[in-house]
Amino acid sequence: MTVFELLGKISLDSSEYDRGIDGASRKTSTFASVLKTAIAGGAIVAGMKKLADVVTDIGKASYESYKSYEQLAGGAQLMFGDAYDFVAEKARNAYKTVQMSQNNYLQQVNGFATGLKTALGGNVQAAAELITAEADVVAATGNTQEAVQNAFNGIMKSNFTMLDNLQLGITPTKEGFQQLIDKVNEWNAENGEATAYTIDN
């Protein structure tokens, strides 16, 4: 039945005309209330179902994300050993410092690890510090991991030409890089962290 047919049926149920009109309007009013409640109830049920679906999706995504985290964290622990705590702390705060998720940060760090550890003669603490710096540059500039890694590898060999590929406005020379280092030291000092970075360190 349509709503109009139902309303018509309700109004014709009264046997006496006067009482029928009064009763019909009460019934119609009651019917309207019931209809509103049913519609609202249906909306609530549908809304709850949708919410349940969303919660389920969030649950699945959280589970998958945590599974990935465990794998990435395990890889970082294996690569960095005693220096893992430093990497883990940087990863935990990556959402604040470089607007990147913990998982994405760890993925980047793990991607840099092997080559950099080798280049630094197996010094895991130095590798951890330099790798997190590379990950920060990737996140902050939008450059690819490969471009940043090539630039860092070049810098470690006193070859600054790859800096130009990062398109950051740094002159790709030793002097240009020194200017950048000076700015970093200055910015850190202004923000309560005294650093004495040099090309040598």
Disulfide bonds with the S-S distance in Angstrom:
none
